[in-house]
C-alpha cells in the first residue's frame, strides 16, 4: 500500500490541492501510514467513512471514537466526521481544541433526500460552533436531483464554507458546477481508479473548469 501511496503523493505537486485519505478501508498500522503522509500533512483531510454512508468501517461507536482520537493526535489539517455519528460532538470539540479544522459530512449513497430534509441538516451544520466546513453529498437518481442540492448550495454558500454535490452518473454535472456556485471544494481522483461513483479525474475537472470559465 505505501508504495502506491508514495506514487500518488508524488503526482500531486500543486499546493492548492487538498488530499483526502480514507482510513475506513485500511488495516495497516495508522502510525506507519501517518509517517508516509508527513510530506502532505499541512493539506491533509483524514476521514473514516461508515458503511451507512457508503464507507467500509464496520466497528462500533467506541472503535470509531478510538480511530478519530488517534487521527487527532496526529494533527492533520482537517478531519471529516459524519454529522449523524453519535460521537460527532465529542470528536469535533476535541479536534477544535487541538486546532484541527472540522468538516461535518452527510452522505446518502442511495438517493437524494427531499429539499426540506437536506435544509434541516445543512442549517444544523451551519449553526454548530464546532464545524468549519459543512458537506452534503447525495446520490442523484435523475438530473433533477442536482437542482435540489445545487439550489441549497447557492442559497447557503455565504453563511459557512460548504461542499455540496451529487454522486453517480446523473450527478457528474453537479461535481463540475458546484465550484462555480460556491462550493468550497469538489472531489476528484488523480487516476482512473475512482473512490466514488461519478467522480472525475483531476485532469478532467481542470479541463471542464477552464472551458466553463
C-alpha positions in Angstrom: 0.0 0.0 0.0 2.7 2.5 1.0 4.5 2.1 -2.4 1.2 3.1 -4.1 0.8 5.9 -1.7 4.2 7.4 -2.5 3.5 7.2 -6.2 0.2 9.0 -5.7 1.6 11.7 -3.5 4.5 12.4 -5.9 1.9 13.2 -8.6 0.2 15.9 -6.5 2.5 18.9 -7.0 0.0 21.7 -6.7 -0.1 23.2 -3.2 -3.7 24.4 -3.7 -4.9 20.8 -3.9 -6.1 19.2 -0.6 -5.6 15.5 -0.2 -8.3 13.3 1.4 -7.2 9.9 2.7 -10.0 7.5 3.8 -9.0 5.4 6.8 -12.1 3.1 6.9 -10.7 0.8 4.2 -7.2 0.2 5.6 -6.0 -2.4 8.1 -2.5 -1.0 8.2 -0.9 0.4 11.3 -2.0 4.1 11.4 1.3 5.2 12.7 3.1 3.8 9.7 0.5 5.4 7.4 0.9 8.8 9.2 4.7 8.7 8.6 4.0 8.1 4.9 1.7 11.1 4.9 4.0 13.6 6.7 5.1 15.3 3.5 1.4 16.5 2.8 0.3 16.8 6.4 -0.4 20.6 6.0 -3.1 19.9 3.4 -4.5 16.6 4.6 -8.1 15.6 5.2 -8.5 12.4 7.2 -11.8 10.6 7.5 -13.4 7.3 8.5 -16.5 6.6 6.4 -19.1 4.2 7.9 -21.0 1.6 6.0 -24.2 3.5 6.4 -22.8 6.4 4.5 -21.0 4.4 1.8 -17.8 3.5 3.6 -16.2 0.4 4.9 -15.9 0.9 8.6 -17.7 -1.9 10.4 -16.7 -1.2 14.0 -18.9 0.2 16.8 -19.0 3.7 18.2 -16.2 3.1 20.6 -14.0 1.8 17.8 -14.8 4.8 15.7 -14.0 7.1 18.6 -10.6 5.5 19.2 -9.7 5.8 15.5 -10.6 9.5 15.4 -8.7 10.2 18.6 -5.6 8.6 17.0 -6.2 10.8 14.0 -6.5 13.9 16.2 -3.2 13.0 18.0 -1.5 13.1 14.5 -2.9 16.7 13.9 -3.8 16.7 10.2 -5.1 20.0 8.7 -8.7 18.7 8.6 -10.8 15.8 9.9 -14.1 14.8 8.2 -16.7 13.3 10.5 -20.3 12.3 9.9 -22.8 14.7 11.5 -25.1 11.8 12.3 -22.4 9.9 14.3 -23.1 9.5 18.0 -19.5 10.6 18.7 -19.7 13.7 16.4 -19.8 16.4 19.0 -17.1 14.8 21.3 -14.7 14.3 18.4 -15.4 17.7 16.7 -14.8 19.5 20.0 -11.6 17.6 20.6 -10.4 18.4 17.1 -11.1 22.1 17.6 -9.3 22.1 21.0 -6.3 20.8 19.0 -6.5 23.4 16.3 -7.7 20.9 13.7 -10.4 22.1 11.3 -13.6 20.1 11.1 -15.6 19.1 8.1 -19.0 17.8 9.1 -20.4 15.5 6.5 -23.7 13.9 5.5 -23.7 11.3 2.7 -26.7 9.4 1.2 -25.2 6.8 -1.1 -28.7 5.6 -2.3 -30.8 8.7 -3.1 -31.2 12.5 -2.8 -33.5 13.3 0.2 -36.1 16.0 0.0 -35.0 19.6 -0.1 -36.7 20.1 3.3 -34.7 17.3 5.0 -31.4 18.5 3.5 -32.1 22.0 4.6 -32.6 20.9 8.2 -29.3 19.0 8.1 -27.5 21.9 6.5 -28.8 24.5 8.9 -27.8 22.3 11.9 -24.2 22.2 10.4 -24.1 26.0 9.8 -25.2 26.7 13.4 -22.7 24.4 15.1 -19.7 26.1 16.7 -17.6 23.0 16.1 -17.9 22.9 12.3 -15.6 24.8 9.9 -17.0 23.3 6.7 -20.4 21.6 6.0 -20.5 18.8 3.5 -23.6 17.2 1.9 -23.2 14.6 -0.8 -26.1 12.5 -2.2 -26.8 10.0 -4.9 -28.5 11.5 -7.9 -31.2 9.2 -9.4 -32.1 11.8 -12.0 -30.7 15.1 -13.3 -33.4 16.9 -11.2 -31.6 15.8 -8.1 -28.7 18.1 -9.0 -31.1 21.0 -8.8 -32.1 20.2 -5.2 -28.5 20.0 -4.0 -27.1 22.9 -6.0 -30.1 25.1 -5.2 -29.3 24.7 -1.5 -25.6 25.3 -2.1 -26.3 28.6 -3.9 -28.8 29.7 -1.2 -26.5 29.0 1.8 -23.0 29.4 0.4 -22.4 32.7 2.1 -23.1 31.5 5.6 -20.3 28.9 6.0 -17.9 27.1 3.7 -19.9 24.4 2.0 -19.2 21.3 0.0 -22.3 20.1 -1.9 -22.7 17.9 -5.0 -24.3 14.6 -6.2 -22.7 11.3 -6.9 -23.5 8.8 -9.7 -23.6 9.2 -13.5 -26.5 11.7 -13.2 -24.6 13.7 -10.6 -21.4 14.3 -12.7 -22.7 17.7 -13.8 -23.0 18.8 -10.2 -19.4 18.0 -9.5 -18.4 20.4 -12.2 -21.0 23.1 -11.4 -20.5 23.0 -7.6 -17.3 25.1 -7.5 -19.0 27.7 -9.8 -21.9 28.0 -7.4 -20.0 28.5 -4.2 -18.8 25.0 -3.2 -15.6 25.4 -1.2 -14.1 22.4 -3.0 -15.0 19.4 -5.1 -13.5 15.9 -5.1 -11.5 14.3 -7.9 -9.3 11.3 -8.4 -5.8 11.7 -9.7 -6.1 8.5 -11.7 -8.7 6.3 -13.2 -9.3 4.3 -10.0 -12.2 6.3 -8.7 -13.3 6.3 -5.0 -16.9 7.3 -5.6 -19.4 6.8 -8.4 -19.4 9.7 -11.0 -16.1 11.0 -9.8 -13.9 12.8 -12.3 -10.1 12.8 -12.5 -8.2 16.0 -11.6 -7.2 16.4 -15.3 -10.9 16.1 -16.4 -12.0 18.6 -13.8 -9.4 21.2 -14.7 -10.4 20.8 -18.4 -14.1 21.4 -17.7 -13.5 24.4 -15.4 -11.1 26.0 -17.9 -13.8 25.6 -20.6 -16.6 27.0 -18.4 -14.6 30.0 -17.2 
